[in-house]
Amino acid sequence: MPVTTLPPRRQRRPIVIVLGMHRSGTSLCSHLLSALGVDMADAIAVHESNAKGHWERRQIIDLNDRVLEHFNRGYYTLHHDFGLPVAWWADPQVSEVRREIVAYLAGRMGDAPFGFKDPRTARLMPMWHQIFGELRLDPKFIICLRNPAQVARSLHARDDLDPGIGEFRWFSYVIDCFQHTKNHNVCVLEYEASLSARFRLNASWTSTRSCPISSTISCGTIISRLLRCSTR
């Protein structure tokens, strides 16, 4: 009697997600990954607060904002630091946003290494884990850390945010980053460490087909060029 074999399961596709509090070097990290060959942004988005650009995907930011604003947790409100309702990811409007994100990623991801950065993602990770599951994606997280006092000063200069609120917001984001990336591939990137003349990023966990960051890479030249105008 012939033996019936099951078809091999489709391998999960990797996706790089840059997390971290605003003003913690996420734009710098996204720019660096783009320079190394990862498709990280739909637009550079140069702004007076970030002369080298934000290196992000505006559509993902807008969709994340829709979820936060639906629960009165918009970034530029004081309610942003409060927790979201119980089982918020099951809300019908959140489900609609999730379907839009799935459609966007399904149409946008090609064969090249792909990723995105938006600090808001840290607050919405339960929804994003659903998205990764639906698309059979294997998330590779880079968490950008910066001294909270420096982050607070930068937020005060850019958004006129009270430094005490800025430090509390940093704390909330960092908790979300680590709480929702347990049991996943995580690389922690310290902003202060990247100020050194020679910086090495060990990203061997991103190893994929011809991925340009499949081994330890010397990034000192790129870092020194970008830091002059990034995340002040």
Secondary structure, DSSP 8 states (H G I E B T S, - for coil): ------------EEEEEEEE-TTSSHHHHHHHHHHTT-B--SB---BTTBTT---B-HHHHHHHHHHHHHTT--TTSGGGGS---TTGGGSHHHHHHHHHHHHHHHHH--SS-BEEE-GGGGGGHHHHHHHHHHTTEEEEEEEEE--HHHHHHHHHHHH---HHHHHHHHHHHHHHHHHTTTTSEEEEEETTGGGSSS-EE--GGG--TT-TTSS-EE-HHHHHHHTTTS--
